[in-house]
Amino acid sequence: MRGKKRTGPKTTKERAQALLAAYAETCNIRQAAKRAGINRSTHYRWLEKYPRYAAVFQESKRAAADYLESVAVERASVGWLEPVHYQGAICGHVRRFDSGLMQFLLRGLKPDVYGVQKTEVSGPQGTPIQAKIEVTFVRPGDGSRTGQQS
């Protein structure tokens, strides 16, 4: 009885190259591992075991991040055409923009202008505000509550 004949990359180096090539296309480890025909945990094991693989993966990760950033910039600034339908037929297109992405991009590039604004509340001349919580227990039916006279 014969075992299954393996197709695709055979050596660890070939499998690692296949995974890195797939990662460059997908920017996603799960999809890259599936395309390369390996288990996702194998990638994480290689990161710990092979320093050269880890270094090459970091370069690939930076390239993937740059690519995704370029896609985000395009969606935020150039937008995309979305079809407009009328009675089941496309009658035109409207340009859409991702304003949420634009907000994140601006926060990252100009945090001093578009960063999250923090508001601090203080007392006179910037002193801390003093607070006092007072708890008064009153028996049911007892009319002697604070501010009430019998």
N, CA, C and O atoms as a GROMACS GRO file, in nm:
protein
  600
    1MET      N    1   0.084  -0.118   0.000
    1MET     CA    2   0.000   0.000   0.000
    1MET      C    3   0.089   0.124   0.000
    1MET      O    4   0.181   0.134   0.080
    2ARG      N    5   0.061   0.216  -0.088
    2ARG     CA    6   0.141   0.337  -0.099
    2ARG      C    7   0.072   0.452  -0.028
    2ARG      O    8  -0.050   0.458  -0.016
    3GLY      N    9   0.157   0.545   0.020
    3GLY     CA   10   0.104   0.666   0.081
    3GLY      C   11   0.063   0.764  -0.028
    3GLY      O   12   0.088   0.740  -0.146
    4LYS      N   13   0.001   0.872   0.011
    4LYS     CA   14  -0.039   0.973  -0.086
    4LYS      C   15   0.085   1.038  -0.145
    4LYS      O   16   0.181   1.068  -0.074
    5LYS      N   17   0.082   1.059  -0.274
    5LYS     CA   18   0.191   1.127  -0.339
    5LYS      C   19   0.170   1.277  -0.318
    5LYS      O   20   0.065   1.333  -0.352
    6ARG      N   21   0.271   1.339  -0.261
    6ARG     CA   22   0.262   1.480  -0.229
    6ARG      C   23   0.287   1.564  -0.353
    6ARG      O   24   0.382   1.540  -0.427
    7THR      N   25   0.202   1.662  -0.375
    7THR     CA   26   0.222   1.755  -0.485
    7THR      C   27   0.258   1.890  -0.425
    7THR      O   28   0.224   1.916  -0.309
    8GLY      N   29   0.326   1.973  -0.499
    8GLY     CA   30   0.364   2.104  -0.449
    8GLY      C   31   0.499   2.098  -0.381
    8GLY      O   32   0.575   2.002  -0.398
    9PRO      N   33   0.531   2.203  -0.302
    9PRO     CA   34   0.663   2.212  -0.239
    9PRO      C   35   0.689   2.096  -0.143
    9PRO      O   36   0.599   2.052  -0.072
   10LYS      N   37   0.814   2.046  -0.143
   10LYS     CA   38   0.847   1.932  -0.060
   10LYS      C   39   0.936   1.967   0.058
   10LYS      O   40   0.911   1.922   0.170
   11THR      N   41   1.039   2.047   0.036
   11THR     CA   42   1.130   2.080   0.144
   11THR      C   43   1.072   2.192   0.229
   11THR      O   44   0.981   2.264   0.187
   12THR      N   45   1.127   2.206   0.348
   12THR     CA   46   1.083   2.315   0.437
   12THR      C   47   1.106   2.449   0.370
   12THR      O   48   1.022   2.538   0.377
   13LYS      N   49   1.222   2.463   0.305
   13LYS     CA   50   1.253   2.590   0.238
   13LYS      C   51   1.151   2.620   0.129
   13LYS      O   52   1.105   2.734   0.117
   14GLU      N   53   1.115   2.520   0.049
   14GLU     CA   54   1.016   2.539  -0.057
   14GLU      C   55   0.879   2.573   0.000
   14GLU      O   56   0.807   2.657  -0.054
   15ARG      N   57   0.843   2.506   0.108
   15ARG     CA   58   0.713   2.533   0.172
   15ARG      C   59   0.710   2.673   0.232
   15ARG      O   60   0.609   2.743   0.223
   16ALA      N   61   0.823   2.716   0.293
   16ALA     CA   62   0.832   2.851   0.349
   16ALA      C   63   0.822   2.955   0.238
   16ALA      O   64   0.754   3.056   0.254
   17GLN      N   65   0.890   2.930   0.127
   17GLN     CA   66   0.883   3.023   0.014
   17GLN      C   67   0.742   3.031  -0.042
   17GLN      O   68   0.695   3.138  -0.080
   18ALA      N   69   0.674   2.917  -0.047
   18ALA     CA   70   0.536   2.915  -0.096
   18ALA      C   71   0.445   2.996  -0.004
   18ALA      O   72   0.358   3.070  -0.050
   19LEU      N   73   0.465   2.979   0.127
   19LEU     CA   74   0.382   3.053   0.222
   19LEU      C   75   0.409   3.203   0.211
   19LEU      O   76   0.315   3.282   0.209
   20LEU      N   77   0.536   3.244   0.203
   20LEU     CA   78   0.568   3.385   0.193
   20LEU      C   79   0.516   3.446   0.063
   20LEU      O   80   0.471   3.561   0.062
   21ALA      N   81   0.522   3.370  -0.046
   21ALA     CA   82   0.468   3.420  -0.173
   21ALA      C   83   0.316   3.438  -0.163
   21ALA      O   84   0.262   3.537  -0.211
   22ALA      N   85   0.249   3.342  -0.101
   22ALA     CA   86   0.104   3.352  -0.084
   22ALA      C   87   0.068   3.466   0.010
   22ALA      O   88  -0.033   3.534  -0.011
   23TYR      N   89   0.150   3.489   0.112
   23TYR     CA   90   0.125   3.600   0.206
   23TYR      C   91   0.138   3.734   0.134
   23TYR      O   92   0.062   3.827   0.160
   24ALA      N   93   0.235   3.743   0.043
   24ALA     CA   94   0.253   3.867  -0.033
   24ALA      C   95   0.129   3.900  -0.115
   24ALA      O   96   0.099   4.017  -0.138
   25GLU      N   97   0.057   3.797  -0.160
   25GLU     CA   98  -0.063   3.818  -0.240
   25GLU      C   99  -0.188   3.841  -0.155
   25GLU      O  100  -0.277   3.917  -0.194
   26THR      N  101  -0.194   3.776  -0.038
   26THR     CA  102  -0.318   3.780   0.041
   26THR      C  103  -0.312   3.873   0.162
   26THR      O  104  -0.416   3.920   0.207
   27CYS      N  105  -0.193   3.899   0.214
   27CYS     CA  106  -0.176   3.978   0.338
   27CYS      C  107  -0.248   3.912   0.455
   27CYS      O  108  -0.291   3.979   0.548
   28ASN      N  109  -0.259   3.778   0.450
   28ASN     CA  110  -0.333   3.705   0.552
   28ASN      C  111  -0.267   3.568   0.574
   28ASN      O  112  -0.256   3.490   0.480
   29ILE      N  113  -0.225   3.539   0.698
   29ILE     CA  114  -0.155   3.414   0.727
   29ILE      C  115  -0.245   3.293   0.705
   29ILE      O  116  -0.200   3.193   0.649
   30ARG      N  117  -0.369   3.300   0.747
   30ARG     CA  118  -0.459   3.186   0.732
   30ARG      C  119  -0.475   3.148   0.584
   30ARG      O  120  -0.463   3.031   0.547
   31GLN      N  121  -0.501   3.248   0.500
   31GLN     CA  122  -0.517   3.220   0.357
   31GLN      C  123  -0.386   3.176   0.294
   31GLN      O  124  -0.384   3.087   0.209
   32ALA      N  125  -0.275   3.238   0.335
   32ALA     CA  126  -0.145   3.202   0.279
   32ALA      C  127  -0.109   3.058   0.312
   32ALA      O  128  -0.060   2.984   0.226
   33ALA      N  129  -0.132   3.018   0.437
   33ALA     CA  130  -0.103   2.880   0.477
   33ALA      C  131  -0.189   2.782   0.398
   33ALA      O  132  -0.142   2.677   0.355
   34LYS      N  133  -0.315   2.817   0.378
   34LYS     CA  134  -0.404   2.730   0.301
   34LYS      C  135  -0.355   2.716   0.157
   34LYS      O  136  -0.351   2.606   0.102
   35ARG      N  137  -0.317   2.829   0.097
   35ARG     CA  138  -0.266   2.825  -0.041
   35ARG      C  139  -0.137   2.745  -0.050
   35ARG      O  140  -0.114   2.673  -0.148
   36ALA      N  141  -0.051   2.757   0.053
   36ALA     CA  142   0.078   2.687   0.051
   36ALA      C  143   0.064   2.540   0.090
   36ALA      O  144   0.158   2.462   0.077
   37GLY      N  145  -0.056   2.503   0.137
   37GLY     CA  146  -0.081   2.364   0.174
   37GLY      C  147  -0.015   2.322   0.304
   37GLY      O  148   0.024   2.207   0.321
   38ILE      N  149  -0.003   2.417   0.397
   38ILE     CA  150   0.054   2.385   0.528
   38ILE      C  151  -0.040   2.431   0.638
   38ILE      O  152  -0.133   2.509   0.613
   39ASN      N  153  -0.016   2.383   0.758
   39ASN     CA  154  -0.094   2.424   0.873
   39ASN      C  155  -0.046   2.562   0.919
   39ASN      O  156   0.074   2.590   0.915
   40ARG      N  157  -0.137   2.645   0.960
   40ARG     CA  158  -0.103   2.781   1.005
   40ARG      C  159  -0.004   2.778   1.121
   40ARG      O  160   0.083   2.864   1.130
   41SER      N  161  -0.016   2.679   1.209
   41SER     CA  162   0.074   2.670   1.324
   41SER      C  163   0.218   2.644   1.281
   41SER      O  164   0.312   2.677   1.353
   42THR      N  165   0.236   2.586   1.163
   42THR     CA  166   0.371   2.563   1.110
   42THR      C  167   0.443   2.696   1.091
   42THR      O  168   0.562   2.708   1.122
   43HIS      N  169   0.373   2.794   1.040
   43HIS     CA  170   0.430   2.928   1.021
   43HIS      C  171   0.482   2.983   1.154
   43HIS      O  172   0.594   3.034   1.161
   44TYR      N  173   0.402   2.973   1.260
   44TYR     CA  174   0.442   3.027   1.390
   44TYR      C  175   0.560   2.948   1.448
   44TYR      O  176   0.645   3.005   1.516
   45ARG      N  177   0.563   2.820   1.423
   45ARG     CA  178   0.676   2.738   1.467
   45ARG      C  179   0.804   2.780   1.393
   45ARG      O  180   0.910   2.789   1.455
   46TRP      N  181   0.794   2.806   1.264
   46TRP     CA  182   0.909   2.851   1.186
   46TRP      C  183   0.959   2.986   1.236
   46TRP      O  184   1.080   3.010   1.240
   47LEU      N  185   0.867   3.074   1.275
   47LEU     CA  186   0.908   3.205   1.328
   47LEU      C  187   0.998   3.189   1.450
   47LEU      O  188   1.096   3.262   1.465
   48GLU      N  189   0.966   3.093   1.535
   48GLU     CA  190   1.047   3.069   1.656
   48GLU      C  191   1.176   2.993   1.626
   48GLU      O  192   1.279   3.018   1.688
   49LYS      N  193   1.171   2.902   1.531
   49LYS     CA  194   1.282   2.811   1.506
   49LYS      C  195   1.385   2.865   1.408
   49LYS      O  196   1.504   2.837   1.424
   50TYR      N  197   1.344   2.943   1.309
   50TYR     CA  198   1.434   2.989   1.203
   50TYR      C  199   1.442   3.142   1.201
   50TYR      O  200   1.350   3.208   1.151
   51PRO      N  201   1.549   3.199   1.254
   51PRO     CA  202   1.563   3.346   1.257
   51PRO      C  203   1.560   3.409   1.117
   51PRO      O  204   1.505   3.518   1.100
   52ARG      N  205   1.617   3.343   1.018
   52ARG     CA  206   1.616   3.398   0.882
   52ARG      C  207   1.473   3.405   0.828
   52ARG      O  208   1.435   3.503   0.764
   53TYR      N  209   1.394   3.301   0.854
   53TYR     CA  210   1.254   3.301   0.812
   53TYR      C  211   1.180   3.416   0.880
   53TYR      O  212   1.101   3.487   0.816
   54ALA      N  213   1.205   3.434   1.009
   54ALA     CA  214   1.138   3.541   1.084
   54ALA      C  215   1.174   3.678   1.025
   54ALA      O  216   1.087   3.765   1.013
   55ALA      N  217   1.301   3.697   0.987
   55ALA     CA  218   1.344   3.824   0.930
   55ALA      C  219   1.278   3.848   0.794
   55ALA      O  220   1.231   3.958   0.766
   56VAL      N  221   1.274   3.745   0.710
   56VAL     CA  222   1.212   3.759   0.578
   56VAL      C  223   1.062   3.784   0.594
   56VAL      O  224   1.003   3.862   0.520
   57PHE      N  225   1.000   3.717   0.692
   57PHE     CA  226   0.857   3.738   0.714
   57PHE      C  227   0.830   3.882   0.759
   57PHE      O  228   0.731   3.942   0.716
   58GLN      N  229   0.917   3.939   0.844
   58GLN     CA  230   0.898   4.078   0.888
   58GLN      C  231   0.904   4.173   0.769
   58GLN      O  232   0.827   4.269   0.762
   59GLU      N  233   0.996   4.147   0.675
   59GLU     CA  234   1.002   4.228   0.553
   59GLU      C  235   0.873   4.215   0.473
   59GLU      O  236   0.820   4.314   0.423
   60SER      N  237   0.823   4.092   0.462
   60SER     CA  238   0.698   4.067   0.390
   60SER      C  239   0.581   4.137   0.459
   60SER      O  240   0.490   4.189   0.394
   61LYS      N  241   0.584   4.136   0.591
   61LYS     CA  242   0.477   4.199   0.669
   61LYS      C  243   0.475   4.351   0.647
   61LYS      O  244   0.369   4.411   0.635
   62ARG      N  245   0.595   4.411   0.642
   62ARG     CA  246   0.603   4.555   0.615
   62ARG      C  247   0.550   4.587   0.474
   62ARG      O  248   0.479   4.685   0.454
   63ALA      N  249   0.586   4.503   0.378
   63ALA     CA  250   0.538   4.523   0.242
   63ALA      C  251   0.386   4.509   0.236
   63ALA      O  252   0.319   4.586   0.167
   64ALA      N  253   0.332   4.411   0.307
   64ALA     CA  254   0.187   4.390   0.311
   64ALA      C  255   0.118   4.512   0.374
   64ALA      O  256   0.014   4.556   0.326
   65ALA      N  257   0.177   4.565   0.480
   65ALA     CA  258   0.119   4.682   0.547
   65ALA      C  259   0.121   4.803   0.453
   65ALA      O  260   0.024   4.879   0.448
   66ASP      N  261   0.230   4.820   0.379
   66ASP     CA  262   0.237   4.931   0.283
   66ASP      C  263   0.130   4.916   0.174
   66ASP      O  264   0.067   5.014   0.134
   67TYR      N  265   0.111   4.794   0.128
   67TYR     CA  266   0.010   4.768   0.026
   67TYR      C  267  -0.130   4.800   0.079
   67TYR      O  268  -0.208   4.869   0.014
   68LEU      N  269  -0.160   4.749   0.199
   68LEU     CA  270  -0.292   4.774   0.257
   68LEU      C  271  -0.314   4.923   0.282
   68LEU      O  272  -0.425   4.973   0.265
   69GLU      N  273  -0.208   4.994   0.322
   69GLU     CA  274  -0.219   5.138   0.342
   69GLU      C  275  -0.251   5.208   0.210
   69GLU      O  276  -0.332   5.300   0.207
   70SER      N  277  -0.187   5.164   0.102
   70SER     CA  278  -0.214   5.227  -0.028
   70SER      C  279  -0.359   5.202  -0.071
   70SER      O  280  -0.422   5.290  -0.130
   71VAL      N  281  -0.412   5.084  -0.042
   71VAL     CA  282  -0.551   5.055  -0.073
   71VAL      C  283  -0.642   5.145   0.011
   71VAL      O  284  -0.742   5.197  -0.040
   72ALA      N  285  -0.609   5.162   0.138
   72ALA     CA  286  -0.691   5.247   0.227
   72ALA      C  287  -0.690   5.392   0.178
   72ALA      O  288  -0.794   5.458   0.176
   73VAL      N  289  -0.573   5.442   0.140
   73VAL     CA  290  -0.563   5.580   0.089
   73VAL      C  291  -0.648   5.597  -0.036
   73VAL      O  292  -0.717   5.697  -0.052
   74GLU      N  293  -0.642   5.498  -0.124
   74GLU     CA  294  -0.721   5.507  -0.247
   74GLU      C  295  -0.871   5.505  -0.218
   74GLU      O  296  -0.946   5.584  -0.275
   75ARG      N  297  -0.915   5.417  -0.128
   75ARG     CA  298  -1.058   5.410  -0.095
   75ARG      C  299  -1.105   5.538  -0.027
   75ARG      O  300  -1.220   5.579  -0.044
   76ALA      N  301  -1.016   5.602   0.050
   76ALA     CA  302  -1.054   5.723   0.121
   76ALA      C  303  -1.049   5.847   0.031
   76ALA      O  304  -1.133   5.936   0.044
   77SER      N  305  -0.952   5.853  -0.061
   77SER     CA  306  -0.935   5.975  -0.139
   77SER      C  307  -0.990   5.966  -0.282
   77SER      O  308  -1.049   6.063  -0.330
   78VAL      N  309  -0.974   5.854  -0.349
   78VAL     CA  310  -1.023   5.838  -0.486
   78VAL      C  311  -1.163   5.779  -0.486
   78VAL      O  312  -1.248   5.815  -0.568
   79GLY      N  313  -1.186   5.687  -0.392
   79GLY     CA  314  -1.316   5.622  -0.382
   79GLY      C  315  -1.334   5.512  -0.484
   79GLY      O  316  -1.236   5.465  -0.543
   80TRP      N  317  -1.458   5.470  -0.505
   80TRP     CA  318  -1.491   5.364  -0.600
   80TRP      C  319  -1.628   5.392  -0.658
   80TRP      O  320  -1.710   5.462  -0.597
   81LEU      N  321  -1.653   5.338  -0.774
   81LEU     CA  322  -1.783   5.357  -0.837
   81LEU      C  323  -1.877   5.246  -0.794
   81LEU      O  324  -1.842   5.127  -0.797
   82GLU      N  325  -1.995   5.286  -0.753
   82GLU     CA  326  -2.097   5.191  -0.712
   82GLU      C  327  -2.216   5.205  -0.806
   82GLU      O  328  -2.262   5.317  -0.831
   83PRO      N  329  -2.266   5.095  -0.859
   83PRO     CA  330  -2.377   5.105  -0.955
   83PRO      C  331  -2.507   5.152  -0.888
   83PRO      O  332  -2.535   5.119  -0.772
   84VAL      N  333  -2.583   5.228  -0.962
   84VAL     CA  334  -2.716   5.272  -0.918
   84VAL      C  335  -2.818   5.195  -1.001
   84VAL      O  336  -2.810   5.191  -1.124
   85HIS      N  337  -2.912   5.133  -0.932
   85HIS     CA  338  -3.013   5.051  -1.001
   85HIS      C  339  -3.149   5.121  -1.002
   85HIS      O  340  -3.186   5.190  -0.907
   86TYR      N  341  -3.219   5.102  -1.111
   86TYR     CA  342  -3.356   5.150  -1.121
   86TYR      C  343  -3.436   5.042  -1.192
   86TYR      O  344  -3.404   5.004  -1.304
   87GLN      N  345  -3.538   4.995  -1.128
   87GLN     CA  346  -3.624   4.889  -1.180
   87GLN      C  347  -3.542   4.768  -1.226
   87GLN      O  348  -3.568   4.710  -1.332
   88GLY      N  349  -3.442   4.732  -1.146
   88GLY     CA  350  -3.363   4.613  -1.172
   88GLY      C  351  -3.250   4.629  -1.272
   88GLY      O  352  -3.179   4.533  -1.299
   89ALA      N  353  -3.232   4.747  -1.327
   89ALA     CA  354  -3.126   4.769  -1.426
   89ALA      C  355  -3.032   4.878  -1.377
   89ALA      O  356  -3.074   4.971  -1.308
   90ILE      N  357  -2.906   4.867  -1.413
   90ILE     CA  358  -2.809   4.970  -1.377
   90ILE      C  359  -2.834   5.092  -1.464
   90ILE      O  360  -2.833   5.083  -1.587
   91CYS      N  361  -2.857   5.206  -1.400
   91CYS     CA  362  -2.887   5.328  -1.475
   91CYS      C  363  -2.776   5.433  -1.461
   91CYS      O  364  -2.784   5.540  -1.521
   92GLY      N  365  -2.675   5.402  -1.382
   92GLY     CA  366  -2.565   5.496  -1.362
   92GLY      C  367  -2.476   5.449  -1.250
   92GLY      O  368  -2.489   5.337  -1.201
   93HIS      N  369  -2.384   5.535  -1.211
   93HIS     CA  370  -2.291   5.504  -1.103
   93HIS      C  371  -2.276   5.625  -1.012
   93HIS      O  372  -2.294   5.739  -1.056
   94VAL      N  373  -2.244   5.600  -0.887
   94VAL     CA  374  -2.216   5.706  -0.792
   94VAL      C  375  -2.081   5.675  -0.728
   94VAL      O  376  -2.050   5.560  -0.698
   95ARG      N  377  -2.001   5.778  -0.708
   95ARG     CA  378  -1.870   5.759  -0.646
   95ARG      C  379  -1.885   5.761  -0.494
   95ARG      O  380  -1.944   5.854  -0.438
   96ARG      N  381  -1.832   5.658  -0.429
   96ARG     CA  382  -1.836   5.646  -0.283
   96ARG      C  383  -1.695   5.664  -0.227
   96ARG      O  384  -1.597   5.630  -0.292
   97PHE      N  385  -1.687   5.716  -0.106
   97PHE     CA  386  -1.560   5.735  -0.036
   97PHE      C  387  -1.574   5.675   0.103
   97PHE      O  388  -1.684   5.674   0.160
   98ASP      N  389  -1.465   5.626   0.158
   98ASP     CA  390  -1.467   5.571   0.293
   98ASP      C  391  -1.416   5.678   0.389
   98ASP      O  392  -1.296   5.692   0.409
   99SER      N  393  -1.509   5.752   0.448
   99SER     CA  394  -1.470   5.862   0.536
   99SER      C  395  -1.410   5.811   0.667
   99SER      O  396  -1.331   5.882   0.730
  100GLY      N  397  -1.447   5.691   0.710
  100GLY     CA  398  -1.387   5.633   0.830
  100GLY      C  399  -1.239   5.607   0.810
  100GLY      O  400  -1.158   5.635   0.899
  101LEU      N  401  -1.202   5.554   0.693
  101LEU     CA  402  -1.060   5.535   0.662
  101LEU      C  403  -0.988   5.668   0.656
  101LEU      O  404  -0.876   5.680   0.704
  102MET      N  405  -1.051   5.769   0.596
  102MET     CA  406  -0.990   5.902   0.588
  102MET      C  407  -0.961   5.954   0.728
  102MET      O  408  -0.855   6.012   0.751
  103GLN      N  409  -1.052   5.935   0.819
  103GLN     CA  410  -1.035   5.980   0.956
  103GLN      C  411  -0.914   5.911   1.021
  103GLN      O  412  -0.832   5.978   1.084
  104PHE      N  413  -0.903   5.780   1.006
  104PHE     CA  414  -0.790   5.707   1.063
  104PHE      C  415  -0.659   5.749   1.000
  104PHE      O  416  -0.558   5.764   1.069
  105LEU      N  417  -0.658   5.768   0.869
  105LEU     CA  418  -0.536   5.810   0.801
  105LEU      C  419  -0.490   5.947   0.849
  105LEU      O  420  -0.372   5.968   0.874
  106LEU      N  421  -0.584   6.039   0.862
  106LEU     CA  422  -0.548   6.173   0.910
  106LEU      C  423  -0.501   6.170   1.055
  106LEU      O  424  -0.407   6.242   1.091
  107ARG      N  425  -0.564   6.089   1.138
  107ARG     CA  426  -0.519   6.077   1.277
  107ARG      C  427  -0.376   6.025   1.284
  107ARG      O  428  -0.298   6.069   1.368
  108GLY      N  429  -0.343   5.931   1.195
  108GLY     CA  430  -0.208   5.875   1.194
  108GLY      C  431  -0.105   5.972   1.140
  108GLY      O  432   0.006   5.980   1.193
  109LEU      N  433  -0.141   6.046   1.035
  109LEU     CA  434  -0.046   6.136   0.972
  109LEU      C  435  -0.034   6.271   1.044
  109LEU      O  436   0.074   6.331   1.045
  110LYS      N  437  -0.143   6.318   1.102
  110LYS     CA  438  -0.142   6.448   1.170
  110LYS      C  439  -0.213   6.437   1.305
  110LYS      O  440  -0.320   6.496   1.324
  111PRO      N  441  -0.155   6.363   1.398
  111PRO     CA  442  -0.222   6.342   1.527
  111PRO      C  443  -0.242   6.471   1.606
  111PRO      O  444  -0.336   6.482   1.685
  112ASP      N  445  -0.153   6.570   1.585
  112ASP     CA  446  -0.168   6.698   1.657
  112ASP      C  447  -0.292   6.774   1.614
  112ASP      O  448  -0.348   6.850   1.692
  113VAL      N  449  -0.336   6.754   1.490
  113VAL     CA  450  -0.454   6.824   1.439
  113VAL      C  451  -0.579   6.736   1.448
  113VAL      O  452  -0.685   6.783   1.490
  114TYR      N  453  -0.567   6.608   1.410
  114TYR     CA  454  -0.683   6.520   1.400
  114TYR      C  455  -0.689   6.411   1.506
  114TYR      O  456  -0.776   6.324   1.501
  115GLY      N  457  -0.596   6.414   1.602
  115GLY     CA  458  -0.594   6.313   1.707
  115GLY      C  459  -0.716   6.323   1.796
  115GLY      O  460  -0.793   6.418   1.786
  116VAL      N  461  -0.731   6.227   1.881
  116VAL     CA  462  -0.844   6.224   1.974
  116VAL      C  463  -0.828   6.340   2.072
  116VAL      O  464  -0.724   6.355   2.137
  117GLN      N  465  -0.930   6.421   2.082
  117GLN     CA  466  -0.927   6.535   2.173
  117GLN      C  467  -0.965   6.489   2.314
  117GLN      O  468  -1.068   6.425   2.334
  118LYS      N  469  -0.880   6.523   2.409
  118LYS     CA  470  -0.908   6.487   2.548
  118LYS      C  471  -0.948   6.613   2.622
  118LYS      O  472  -0.884   6.717   2.608
  119THR      N  473  -1.052   6.603   2.701
  119THR     CA  474  -1.102   6.717   2.777
  119THR      C  475  -1.086   6.686   2.925
  119THR      O  476  -1.126   6.580   2.973
  120GLU      N  477  -1.027   6.780   2.996
  120GLU     CA  478  -1.010   6.763   3.139
  120GLU      C  479  -1.094   6.868   3.210
  120GLU      O  480  -1.091   6.985   3.174
  121VAL      N  481  -1.170   6.826   3.308
  121VAL     CA  482  -1.253   6.917   3.385
  121VAL      C  483  -1.186   6.939   3.519
  121VAL      O  484  -1.149   6.843   3.588
  122SER      N  485  -1.169   7.067   3.557
  122SER     CA  486  -1.105   7.098   3.686
  122SER      C  487  -1.178   7.215   3.750
  122SER      O  488  -1.262   7.281   3.690
  123GLY      N  489  -1.141   7.239   3.874
  123GLY     CA  490  -1.200   7.347   3.950
  123GLY      C  491  -1.131   7.480   3.922
  123GLY      O  492  -1.056   7.491   3.825
  124PRO      N  493  -1.155   7.581   4.008
  124PRO     CA  494  -1.094   7.713   3.989
  124PRO      C  495  -0.940   7.704   3.988
  124PRO      O  496  -0.882   7.629   4.067
  125GLN      N  497  -0.875   7.779   3.900
  125GLN     CA  498  -0.730   7.782   3.883
  125GLN      C  499  -0.671   7.641   3.862
  125GLN      O  500  -0.557   7.614   3.900
  126GLY      N  501  -0.748   7.553   3.801
  126GLY     CA  502  -0.698   7.420   3.769
  126GLY      C  503  -0.692   7.324   3.887
  126GLY      O  504  -0.633   7.216   3.876
  127THR      N  505  -0.752   7.361   3.999
  127THR     CA  506  -0.750   7.272   4.116
  127THR      C  507  -0.846   7.156   4.095
  127THR      O  508  -0.941   7.167   4.017
  128PRO      N  509  -0.821   7.044   4.163
  128PRO     CA  510  -0.912   6.930   4.149
  128PRO      C  511  -1.051   6.964   4.202
  128PRO      O  512  -1.067   7.044   4.294
  129ILE      N  513  -1.150   6.903   4.141
  129ILE     CA  514  -1.288   6.922   4.186
  129ILE      C  515  -1.312   6.829   4.303
  129ILE      O  516  -1.281   6.710   4.297
  130GLN      N  517  -1.367   6.885   4.411
  130GLN     CA  518  -1.397   6.806   4.529
  130GLN      C  519  -1.540   6.755   4.520
  130GLN      O  520  -1.631   6.830   4.484
  131ALA      N  521  -1.558   6.631   4.552
  131ALA     CA  522  -1.692   6.572   4.550
  131ALA      C  523  -1.718   6.507   4.685
  131ALA      O  524  -1.627   6.454   4.749
  132LYS      N  525  -1.844   6.512   4.727
  132LYS     CA  526  -1.881   6.452   4.854
  132LYS      C  527  -2.010   6.374   4.831
  132LYS      O  528  -2.108   6.426   4.777
  133ILE      N  529  -2.007   6.251   4.873
  133ILE     CA  530  -2.126   6.167   4.863
  133ILE      C  531  -2.172   6.139   5.005
  133ILE      O  532  -2.096   6.091   5.088
  134GLU      N  533  -2.297   6.168   5.030
  134GLU     CA  534  -2.352   6.147   5.164
  134GLU      C  535  -2.469   6.050   5.152
  134GLU      O  536  -2.559   6.068   5.070
  135VAL      N  537  -2.465   5.946   5.234
  135VAL     CA  538  -2.571   5.846   5.233
  135VAL      C  539  -2.645   5.856   5.365
  135VAL      O  540  -2.583   5.852   5.472
  136THR      N  541  -2.778   5.868   5.359
  136THR     CA  542  -2.860   5.874   5.478
  136THR      C  543  -2.959   5.759   5.473
  136THR      O  544  -3.033   5.744   5.376
  137PHE      N  545  -2.960   5.678   5.579
  137PHE     CA  546  -3.054   5.567   5.587
  137PHE      C  547  -3.178   5.614   5.662
  137PHE      O  548  -3.168   5.675   5.768
  138VAL      N  549  -3.293   5.585   5.606
  138VAL     CA  550  -3.420   5.625   5.665
  138VAL      C  551  -3.506   5.502   5.680
  138VAL      O  552  -3.516   5.420   5.588
  139ARG      N  553  -3.569   5.488   5.796
  139ARG     CA  554  -3.660   5.376   5.818
  139ARG      C  555  -3.787   5.398   5.739
  139ARG      O  556  -3.834   5.511   5.726
  140PRO      N  557  -3.845   5.290   5.684
  140PRO     CA  558  -3.971   5.306   5.611
  140PRO      C  559  -4.077   5.367   5.702
  140PRO      O  560  -4.094   5.326   5.817
  141GLY      N  561  -4.148   5.462   5.648
  141GLY     CA  562  -4.256   5.526   5.723
  141GLY      C  563  -4.208   5.637   5.814
  141GLY      O  564  -4.290   5.708   5.873
  142ASP      N  565  -4.077   5.654   5.828
  142ASP     CA  566  -4.024   5.759   5.914
  142ASP      C  567  -4.021   5.889   5.832
  142ASP      O  568  -3.959   5.894   5.726
  143GLY      N  569  -4.086   5.990   5.879
  143GLY     CA  570  -4.096   6.116   5.805
  143GLY      C  571  -3.978   6.207   5.830
  143GLY      O  572  -3.980   6.322   5.785
  144SER      N  573  -3.880   6.162   5.900
  144SER     CA  574  -3.768   6.250   5.936
  144SER      C  575  -3.655   6.243   5.832
  144SER      O  576  -3.540   6.215   5.865
  145ARG      N  577  -3.690   6.268   5.709
  145ARG     CA  578  -3.588   6.273   5.603
  145ARG      C  579  -3.519   6.408   5.608
  145ARG      O  580  -3.571   6.505   5.663
  146THR      N  581  -3.402   6.412   5.549
  146THR     CA  582  -3.326   6.538   5.546
  146THR      C  583  -3.409   6.645   5.477
  146THR      O  584  -3.463   6.622   5.369
  147GLY      N  585  -3.420   6.761   5.540
  147GLY     CA  586  -3.492   6.871   5.482
  147GLY      C  587  -3.642   6.869   5.510
  147GLY      O  588  -3.713   6.963   5.473
  148GLN      N  589  -3.693   6.763   5.576
  148GLN     CA  590  -3.835   6.756   5.608
  148GLN      C  591  -3.854   6.784   5.756
  148GLN      O  592  -3.776   6.737   5.839
  149GLN      N  593  -3.955   6.858   5.789
  149GLN     CA  594  -3.986   6.884   5.929
  149GLN      C  595  -4.119   6.818   5.965
  149GLN      O  596  -4.211   6.810   5.884
  150SER      N  597  -4.125   6.769   6.090
  150SER     CA  598  -4.248   6.704   6.133
  150SER      C  599  -4.343   6.802   6.191
  150SER      O  600  -4.453   6.763   6.232
   0.00000   0.00000   0.00000
